[in-house]
Amino acid sequence: MRYAILSDIHANLEALDAVLHDAASQHIDRTVCLGDLVGYGADPQACLARLDALQPLSVAGNHDWGCIGKLSQSWFNEAARQALLWTRDRLSFAELDALRRLPLVATEDPLTIVHATLKSPERFDYLMDVAQVVDTATMCRTLYCVVGHTHVPLLIEYSLSRKAVTGFLARSEELRDVHLTLDASTRCVINPGSVGQPRDGDPRASYAVLDVDRKTLSVRRVPYDVATAQRKIREAGLPGILADRLAVGR
């Protein structure tokens, strides 16, 4: 089984289309989406339609919750708040309801997926250090735990029996065709980076391909039409910083 793992699309249609085009060449069996489908970008409806056609295994992110009123607007910075209010005004009842029905955690053996952490998924804490990763790995009941939210690729292998990190990779160039040294007592925490708004200094769209039979992982970086995505954001009247940061991947 080969999974395409997408996260933090953020209504960036140009990035999503580029990723889906690339994934079509990867013999994918199932698509997984880790939340933050909307927010920041100018094409929430089109992105939701693209994803709906794929029927992915999906969870909600903090921007999805903010859009439907499950998370207070005070949680977000000013640019994000403006984008969420803009997005909410443009989505239909059916589209908002689809966001509302997304769970915070989903399991489809051998995967558990969550936008932030398993410890308190509703808090949307950023999984930024090894201690947080270990907490999530320890709580996971499947071989793989797949997370998003930070917009930065990550792979950590954790041995439950040894209570030790046995593998750690955190740069895209390291995460190509990685062989995962897993057994029944290992947990593998994967972050595919962000499709629509990378924040690791590389502006290319980021997603992952996981082959659970061969136990291999690749984080793939895909160029896309950044200028068009930026133009759409500005023409929509959204905060300029949301367009500017796409060019630098920050």
Phi and psi in degrees as GROMACS dihedral restraints (atoms count N, CA, C in turn):
[ dihedral_restraints ]
;  ai    aj    ak    al  type     phi  dphi    fc
    3     4     5     6     1  -115.4    20    10
    4     5     6     7     1   125.2    20    10
    6     7     8     9     1  -107.0    20    10
    7     8     9    10     1   136.4    20    10
    9    10    11    12     1   -95.4    20    10
   10    11    12    13     1   122.3    20    10
   12    13    14    15     1  -110.6    20    10
   13    14    15    16     1   115.9    20    10
   15    16    17    18     1  -116.6    20    10
   16    17    18    19     1   144.3    20    10
   18    19    20    21     1  -148.9    20    10
   19    20    21    22     1   155.8    20    10
   21    22    23    24     1    49.8    20    10
   22    23    24    25     1    59.3    20    10
   24    25    26    27     1   -72.8    20    10
   25    26    27    28     1   -39.4    20    10
   27    28    29    30     1    53.5    20    10
   28    29    30    31     1    44.3    20    10
   30    31    32    33     1    57.2    20    10
   31    32    33    34     1    28.9    20    10
   33    34    35    36     1   -98.1    20    10
   34    35    36    37     1    93.6    20    10
   36    37    38    39     1   -67.0    20    10
   37    38    39    40     1   -40.0    20    10
   39    40    41    42     1   -61.5    20    10
   40    41    42    43     1   -42.4    20    10
   42    43    44    45     1   -68.0    20    10
   43    44    45    46     1   -43.5    20    10
   45    46    47    48     1   -62.9    20    10
   46    47    48    49     1   -44.7    20    10
   48    49    50    51     1   -62.1    20    10
   49    50    51    52     1   -39.4    20    10
   51    52    53    54     1   -63.9    20    10
   52    53    54    55     1   -41.8    20    10
   54    55    56    57     1   -66.1    20    10
   55    56    57    58     1   -44.0    20    10
   57    58    59    60     1   -65.3    20    10
   58    59    60    61     1   -35.6    20    10
   60    61    62    63     1   -63.9    20    10
   61    62    63    64     1   -43.4    20    10
   63    64    65    66     1   -65.6    20    10
   64    65    66    67     1   -42.3    20    10
   66    67    68    69     1   -64.2    20    10
   67    68    69    70     1   -28.0    20    10
   69    70    71    72     1   -63.0    20    10
   70    71    72    73     1   -20.5    20    10
   72    73    74    75     1   -93.2    20    10
   73    74    75    76     1     1.4    20    10
   75    76    77    78     1  -105.7    20    10
   76    77    78    79     1    10.7    20    10
   78    79    80    81     1    55.7    20    10
   79    80    81    82     1    50.4    20    10
   81    82    83    84     1   -78.7    20    10
   82    83    84    85     1   137.0    20    10
   84    85    86    87     1   -97.8    20    10
   85    86    87    88     1   -29.3    20    10
   87    88    89    90     1  -152.3    20    10
   88    89    90    91     1   139.4    20    10
   90    91    92    93     1  -104.9    20    10
   91    92    93    94     1   139.2    20    10
   93    94    95    96     1  -121.4    20    10
   94    95    96    97     1   136.4    20    10
   96    97    98    99     1  -127.1    20    10
   97    98    99   100     1   125.6    20    10
   99   100   101   102     1   -98.6    20    10
  100   101   102   103     1    16.9    20    10
  102   103   104   105     1    98.3    20    10
  103   104   105   106     1   177.1    20    10
  105   106   107   108     1    56.6    20    10
  106   107   108   109     1    55.9    20    10
  108   109   110   111     1   -68.8    20    10
  109   110   111   112     1   -33.4    20    10
  111   112   113   114     1  -120.0    20    10
  112   113   114   115     1   180.0    20    10
  114   115   116   117     1    95.8    20    10
  115   116   117   118     1   140.9    20    10
  117   118   119   120     1    78.1    20    10
  118   119   120   121     1   -53.6    20    10
  120   121   122   123     1   -88.3    20    10
  121   122   123   124     1   174.5    20    10
  123   124   125   126     1  -102.0    20    10
  124   125   126   127     1     3.5    20    10
  126   127   128   129     1  -128.0    20    10
  127   128   129   130     1    55.3    20    10
  129   130   131   132     1   -63.1    20    10
  130   131   132   133     1   -42.1    20    10
  132   133   134   135     1   -65.4    20    10
  133   134   135   136     1   -45.7    20    10
  135   136   137   138     1   -64.3    20    10
  136   137   138   139     1   -39.8    20    10
  138   139   140   141     1   -66.0    20    10
  139   140   141   142     1   -41.9    20    10
  141   142   143   144     1   -62.4    20    10
  142   143   144   145     1   -38.1    20    10
  144   145   146   147     1   -66.3    20    10
  145   146   147   148     1   -41.4    20    10
  147   148   149   150     1   -60.2    20    10
  148   149   150   151     1   -44.9    20    10
  150   151   152   153     1   -69.5    20    10
  151   152   153   154     1   -39.8    20    10
  153   154   155   156     1   -58.6    20    10
  154   155   156   157     1   -36.5    20    10
  156   157   158   159     1   -65.0    20    10
  157   158   159   160     1   -26.5    20    10
  159   160   161   162     1   -86.3    20    10
  160   161   162   163     1   -18.7    20    10
  162   163   164   165     1    49.3    20    10
  163   164   165   166     1    57.3    20    10
  165   166   167   168     1   -76.3    20    10
  166   167   168   169     1   162.1    20    10
  168   169   170   171     1   -74.4    20    10
  169   170   171   172     1   118.8    20    10
  171   172   173   174     1  -135.2    20    10
  172   173   174   175     1   154.5    20    10
  174   175   176   177     1  -131.5    20    10
  175   176   177   178     1   167.7    20    10
  177   178   179   180     1   -88.4    20    10
  178   179   180   181     1   146.9    20    10
  180   181   182   183     1  -108.6    20    10
  181   182   183   184     1   176.7    20    10
  183   184   185   186     1   -64.6    20    10
  184   185   186   187     1   -34.3    20    10
  186   187   188   189     1   -71.2    20    10
  187   188   189   190     1   -34.4    20    10
  189   190   191   192     1   -63.2    20    10
  190   191   192   193     1   -44.8    20    10
  192   193   194   195     1   -66.4    20    10
  193   194   195   196     1   -39.3    20    10
  195   196   197   198     1   -62.7    20    10
  196   197   198   199     1   -36.6    20    10
  198   199   200   201     1   -66.8    20    10
  199   200   201   202     1   -33.6    20    10
  201   202   203   204     1   -99.4    20    10
  202   203   204   205     1     5.4    20    10
  204   205   206   207     1    85.1    20    10
  205   206   207   208     1    10.1    20    10
  207   208   209   210     1   -82.2    20    10
  208   209   210   211     1   -15.7    20    10
  210   211   212   213     1  -128.9    20    10
  211   212   213   214     1   130.7    20    10
  213   214   215   216     1   -60.0    20    10
  214   215   216   217     1   142.4    20    10
  216   217   218   219     1   -61.5    20    10
  217   218   219   220     1   -22.8    20    10
  219   220   221   222     1   -67.1    20    10
  220   221   222   223     1   -15.3    20    10
  222   223   224   225     1   -67.5    20    10
  223   224   225   226     1   -25.8    20    10
  225   226   227   228     1  -103.8    20    10
  226   227   228   229     1   155.2    20    10
  228   229   230   231     1   -74.0    20    10
  229   230   231   232     1   171.9    20    10
  231   232   233   234     1   -61.7    20    10
  232   233   234   235     1   -43.3    20    10
  234   235   236   237     1   -63.5    20    10
  235   236   237   238     1   -42.3    20    10
  237   238   239   240     1   -65.6    20    10
  238   239   240   241     1   -40.1    20    10
  240   241   242   243     1   -60.8    20    10
  241   242   243   244     1   -45.9    20    10
  243   244   245   246     1   -60.4    20    10
  244   245   246   247     1   -41.4    20    10
  246   247   248   249     1   -66.3    20    10
  247   248   249   250     1   -38.3    20    10
  249   250   251   252     1   -67.4    20    10
  250   251   252   253     1   -42.6    20    10
  252   253   254   255     1   -64.7    20    10
  253   254   255   256     1   -40.6    20    10
  255   256   257   258     1   -61.0    20    10
  256   257   258   259     1   -44.9    20    10
  258   259   260   261     1   -63.9    20    10
  259   260   261   262     1   -46.3    20    10
  261   262   263   264     1   -57.1    20    10
  262   263   264   265     1   -38.1    20    10
  264   265   266   267     1   -69.8    20    10
  265   266   267   268     1   -16.9    20    10
  267   268   269   270     1  -105.5    20    10
  268   269   270   271     1   -11.5    20    10
  270   271   272   273     1   -89.7    20    10
  271   272   273   274     1   143.7    20    10
  273   274   275   276     1   -76.4    20    10
  274   275   276   277     1   169.0    20    10
  276   277   278   279     1   -58.2    20    10
  277   278   279   280     1   -42.1    20    10
  279   280   281   282     1   -64.5    20    10
  280   281   282   283     1   -38.9    20    10
  282   283   284   285     1   -69.2    20    10
  283   284   285   286     1   -41.5    20    10
  285   286   287   288     1   -64.8    20    10
  286   287   288   289     1   -38.1    20    10
  288   289   290   291     1   -66.0    20    10
  289   290   291   292     1   -35.7    20    10
  291   292   293   294     1   -63.2    20    10
  292   293   294   295     1   -40.1    20    10
  294   295   296   297     1   -65.1    20    10
  295   296   297   298     1   -40.0    20    10
  297   298   299   300     1   -63.4    20    10
  298   299   300   301     1   -31.4    20    10
  300   301   302   303     1   -84.7    20    10
  301   302   303   304     1    -6.0    20    10
  303   304   305   306     1   -69.9    20    10
  304   305   306   307     1   132.2    20    10
  306   307   308   309     1   -77.2    20    10
  307   308   309   310     1   167.8    20    10
  309   310   311   312     1   -82.9    20    10
  310   311   312   313     1   -30.5    20    10
  312   313   314   315     1  -135.0    20    10
  313   314   315   316     1   139.0    20    10
  315   316   317   318     1  -137.4    20    10
  316   317   318   319     1   147.5    20    10
  318   319   320   321     1  -129.0    20    10
  319   320   321   322     1   131.7    20    10
  321   322   323   324     1  -144.2    20    10
  322   323   324   325     1    94.7    20    10
  324   325   326   327     1   -45.5    20    10
  325   326   327   328     1   128.8    20    10
  327   328   329   330     1   -97.3    20    10
  328   329   330   331     1    21.2    20    10
  330   331   332   333     1  -108.6    20    10
  331   332   333   334     1   141.0    20    10
  333   334   335   336     1  -117.7    20    10
  334   335   336   337     1   130.7    20    10
  336   337   338   339     1  -123.2    20    10
  337   338   339   340     1   143.6    20    10
  339   340   341   342     1  -156.1    20    10
  340   341   342   343     1   148.3    20    10
  342   343   344   345     1   -71.6    20    10
  343   344   345   346     1   -43.3    20    10
  345   346   347   348     1  -115.0    20    10
  346   347   348   349     1   -95.4    20    10
  348   349   350   351     1  -127.4    20    10
  349   350   351   352     1   158.3    20    10
  351   352   353   354     1   -79.8    20    10
  352   353   354   355     1   -25.0    20    10
  354   355   356   357     1   -64.0    20    10
  355   356   357   358     1   -47.3    20    10
  357   358   359   360     1  -144.2    20    10
  358   359   360   361     1    73.7    20    10
  360   361   362   363     1   -60.5    20    10
  361   362   363   364     1   -27.9    20    10
  363   364   365   366     1   -74.4    20    10
  364   365   366   367     1   -13.2    20    10
  366   367   368   369     1   -86.3    20    10
  367   368   369   370     1   -17.5    20    10
  369   370   371   372     1    53.6    20    10
  370   371   372   373     1    47.9    20    10
  372   373   374   375     1   -70.2    20    10
  373   374   375   376     1   145.8    20    10
  375   376   377   378     1   -81.7    20    10
  376   377   378   379     1   125.9    20    10
  378   379   380   381     1   -83.7    20    10
  379   380   381   382     1    89.1    20    10
  381   382   383   384     1  -111.2    20    10
  382   383   384   385     1   -20.0    20    10
  384   385   386   387     1  -130.0    20    10
  385   386   387   388     1   168.1    20    10
  387   388   389   390     1   -63.3    20    10
  388   389   390   391     1   -36.7    20    10
  390   391   392   393     1   -61.1    20    10
  391   392   393   394     1   -41.4    20    10
  393   394   395   396     1   -66.4    20    10
  394   395   396   397     1   -39.3    20    10
  396   397   398   399     1   -62.8    20    10
  397   398   399   400     1   -41.8    20    10
  399   400   401   402     1   -63.8    20    10
  400   401   402   403     1   -41.0    20    10
  402   403   404   405     1   -56.2    20    10
  403   404   405   406     1   -47.9    20    10
  405   406   407   408     1   -66.8    20    10
  406   407   408   409     1   -42.0    20    10
  408   409   410   411     1   -61.5    20    10
  409   410   411   412     1   -40.2    20    10
  411   412   413   414     1   -67.2    20    10
  412   413   414   415     1   -34.6    20    10
  414   415   416   417     1   -78.1    20    10
  415   416   417   418     1   -21.0    20    10
  417   418   419   420     1   -70.8    20    10
  418   419   420   421     1   137.4    20    10
  420   421   422   423     1  -105.1    20    10
  421   422   423   424     1     3.0    20    10
  423   424   425   426     1  -117.9    20    10
  424   425   426   427     1   169.5    20    10
  426   427   428   429     1   -64.9    20    10
  427   428   429   430     1   -36.7    20    10
  429   430   431   432     1  -116.7    20    10
  430   431   432   433     1   135.3    20    10
  432   433   434   435     1  -118.6    20    10
  433   434   435   436     1   121.3    20    10
  435   436   437   438     1  -113.6    20    10
  436   437   438   439     1   124.5    20    10
  438   439   440   441     1  -129.1    20    10
  439   440   441   442     1   164.2    20    10
  441   442   443   444     1  -131.5    20    10
  442   443   444   445     1  -135.7    20    10
  444   445   446   447     1    80.6    20    10
  445   446   447   448     1   -40.6    20    10
  447   448   449   450     1   -83.6    20    10
  448   449   450   451     1   -17.9    20    10
  450   451   452   453     1    68.3    20    10
  451   452   453   454     1    18.6    20    10
  453   454   455   456     1  -129.3    20    10
  454   455   456   457     1   127.7    20    10
  456   457   458   459     1   -62.7    20    10
  457   458   459   460     1   149.3    20    10
  459   460   461   462     1  -160.6    20    10
  460   461   462   463     1   143.3    20    10
  462   463   464   465     1  -138.3    20    10
  463   464   465   466     1   124.1    20    10
  465   466   467   468     1  -131.0    20    10
  466   467   468   469     1   130.6    20    10
  468   469   470   471     1  -104.3    20    10
  469   470   471   472     1   131.6    20    10
  471   472   473   474     1  -129.1    20    10
  472   473   474   475     1   128.2    20    10
  474   475   476   477     1   -90.1    20    10
  475   476   477   478     1   115.7    20    10
  477   478   479   480     1   -66.6    20    10
  478   479   480   481     1   -37.2    20    10
  480   481   482   483     1   -71.4    20    10
  481   482   483   484     1   -38.2    20    10
  483   484   485   486     1   -91.4    20    10
  484   485   486   487     1   -12.2    20    10
  486   487   488   489     1    52.0    20    10
  487   488   489   490     1    51.6    20    10
  489   490   491   492     1  -147.0    20    10
  490   491   492   493     1   145.3    20    10
  492   493   494   495     1   -74.3    20    10
  493   494   495   496     1   123.8    20    10
  495   496   497   498     1  -107.9    20    10
  496   497   498   499     1    -8.5    20    10
  498   499   500   501     1  -157.9    20    10
  499   500   501   502     1   139.2    20    10
  501   502   503   504     1  -148.8    20    10
  502   503   504   505     1   119.0    20    10
  504   505   506   507     1  -135.3    20    10
  505   506   507   508     1   135.3    20    10
  507   508   509   510     1  -140.6    20    10
  508   509   510   511     1    17.6    20    10
  510   511   512   513     1  -128.6    20    10
  511   512   513   514     1   141.8    20    10
  513   514   515   516     1   -55.4    20    10
  514   515   516   517     1   -39.1    20    10
  516   517   518   519     1   -67.1    20    10
  517   518   519   520     1   -21.1    20    10
  519   520   521   522     1   -83.7    20    10
  520   521   522   523     1   -20.1    20    10
  522   523   524   525     1  -101.9    20    10
  523   524   525   526     1    45.6    20    10
  525   526   527   528     1  -116.1    20    10
  526   527   528   529     1   120.2    20    10
  528   529   530   531     1    54.8    20    10
  529   530   531   532     1    46.3    20    10
  531   532   533   534     1   -78.4    20    10
  532   533   534   535     1   130.2    20    10
  534   535   536   537     1   -86.8    20    10
  535   536   537   538     1   125.3    20    10
  537   538   539   540     1   -91.3    20    10
  538   539   540   541     1   121.0    20    10
  540   541   542   543     1   -91.4    20    10
  541   542   543   544     1    75.3    20    10
  543   544   545   546     1  -109.5    20    10
  544   545   546   547     1   149.1    20    10
  546   547   548   549     1  -137.1    20    10
  547   548   549   550     1  -173.5    20    10
  549   550   551   552     1   -62.9    20    10
  550   551   552   553     1   -23.6    20    10
  552   553   554   555     1   -96.3    20    10
  553   554   555   556     1     7.2    20    10
  555   556   557   558     1  -100.9    20    10
  556   557   558   559     1   145.1    20    10
  558   559   560   561     1  -120.1    20    10
  559   560   561   562     1   137.0    20    10
  561   562   563   564     1  -116.1    20    10
  562   563   564   565     1   116.8    20    10
  564   565   566   567     1  -102.4    20    10
  565   566   567   568     1   123.5    20    10
  567   568   569   570     1  -123.4    20    10
  568   569   570   571     1   131.7    20    10
  570   571   572   573     1  -119.7    20    10
  571   572   573   574     1   120.7    20    10
  573   574   575   576     1   -82.7    20    10
  574   575   576   577     1     1.0    20    10
  576   577   578   579     1    79.1    20    10
  577   578   579   580     1  -166.8    20    10
  579   580   581   582     1  -112.7    20    10
  580   581   582   583     1   134.6    20    10
  582   583   584   585     1   -67.9    20    10
  583   584   585   586     1   -51.5    20    10
  585   586   587   588     1   -98.8    20    10
  586   587   588   589     1   -13.3    20    10
  588   589   590   591     1  -156.3    20    10
  589   590   591   592     1    70.9    20    10
  591   592   593   594     1   -59.0    20    10
  592   593   594   595     1   148.4    20    10
  594   595   596   597     1  -133.0    20    10
  595   596   597   598     1    30.7    20    10
  597   598   599   600     1  -111.9    20    10
  598   599   600   601     1    19.1    20    10
  600   601   602   603     1    85.8    20    10
  601   602   603   604     1    -0.4    20    10
  603   604   605   606     1  -115.3    20    10
  604   605   606   607     1   111.9    20    10
  606   607   608   609     1   -73.6    20    10
  607   608   609   610     1    -8.4    20    10
  609   610   611   612     1   -67.9    20    10
  610   611   612   613     1   146.2    20    10
  612   613   614   615     1   -59.9    20    10
  613   614   615   616     1   145.9    20    10
  615   616   617   618     1  -126.3    20    10
  616   617   618   619     1   134.4    20    10
  618   619   620   621     1  -152.6    20    10
  619   620   621   622     1   172.5    20    10
  621   622   623   624     1  -125.8    20    10
  622   623   624   625     1   150.1    20    10
  624   625   626   627     1  -116.9    20    10
  625   626   627   628     1   120.4    20    10
  627   628   629   630     1  -114.6    20    10
  628   629   630   631     1   121.7    20    10
  630   631   632   633     1  -105.0    20    10
  631   632   633   634     1   106.2    20    10
  633   634   635   636     1   -79.2    20    10
  634   635   636   637     1   -18.2    20    10
  636   637   638   639     1   -78.2    20    10
  637   638   639   640     1   -43.9    20    10
  639   640   641   642     1   -87.6    20    10
  640   641   642   643     1    -9.4    20    10
  642   643   644   645     1    56.2    20    10
  643   644   645   646     1    54.3    20    10
  645   646   647   648     1  -126.9    20    10
  646   647   648   649     1   150.7    20    10
  648   649   650   651     1  -134.8    20    10
  649   650   651   652     1   137.0    20    10
  651   652   653   654     1  -133.5    20    10
  652   653   654   655     1   126.5    20    10
  654   655   656   657     1   -90.2    20    10
  655   656   657   658     1   120.8    20    10
  657   658   659   660     1  -105.8    20    10
  658   659   660   661     1   134.3    20    10
  660   661   662   663     1  -108.5    20    10
  661   662   663   664     1   128.9    20    10
  663   664   665   666     1  -125.2    20    10
  664   665   666   667     1   119.9    20    10
  666   667   668   669     1   -65.3    20    10
  667   668   669   670     1   149.2    20    10
  669   670   671   672     1  -148.0    20    10
  670   671   672   673     1   175.2    20    10
  672   673   674   675     1   -79.9    20    10
  673   674   675   676     1    82.0    20    10
  675   676   677   678     1   -62.5    20    10
  676   677   678   679     1   -40.2    20    10
  678   679   680   681     1   -60.8    20    10
  679   680   681   682     1   -39.7    20    10
  681   682   683   684     1   -68.1    20    10
  682   683   684   685     1   -41.9    20    10
  684   685   686   687     1   -61.3    20    10
  685   686   687   688     1   -39.9    20    10
  687   688   689   690     1   -65.1    20    10
  688   689   690   691     1   -45.1    20    10
  690   691   692   693     1   -60.0    20    10
  691   692   693   694     1   -42.8    20    10
  693   694   695   696     1   -62.4    20    10
  694   695   696   697     1   -40.1    20    10
  696   697   698   699     1   -62.0    20    10
  697   698   699   700     1   -46.4    20    10
  699   700   701   702     1   -66.9    20    10
  700   701   702   703     1   -42.1    20    10
  702   703   704   705     1   -65.8    20    10
  703   704   705   706     1   -27.7    20    10
  705   706   707   708     1   -75.6    20    10
  706   707   708   709     1   -10.4    20    10
  708   709   710   711     1    82.0    20    10
  709   710   711   712     1    15.6    20    10
  711   712   713   714     1   -78.1    20    10
  712   713   714   715     1   159.6    20    10
  714   715   716   717     1   -55.0    20    10
  715   716   717   718     1   135.4    20    10
  717   718   719   720     1   -60.8    20    10
  718   719   720   721     1   -30.0    20    10
  720   721   722   723     1   -60.6    20    10
  721   722   723   724     1   -29.0    20    10
  723   724   725   726     1   -69.3    20    10
  724   725   726   727     1   -26.9    20    10
  726   727   728   729     1   -83.8    20    10
  727   728   729   730     1   -44.8    20    10
  729   730   731   732     1   -59.2    20    10
  730   731   732   733     1   -41.0    20    10
  732   733   734   735     1   -71.0    20    10
  733   734   735   736     1   -18.9    20    10
  735   736   737   738     1   -62.7    20    10
  736   737   738   739     1   -31.5    20    10
  738   739   740   741     1   -74.6    20    10
  739   740   741   742     1   -19.7    20    10
  741   742   743   744     1  -115.1    20    10
  742   743   744   745     1    -8.1    20    10
  744   745   746   747     1    66.0    20    10
  745   746   747   748     1    40.5    20    10
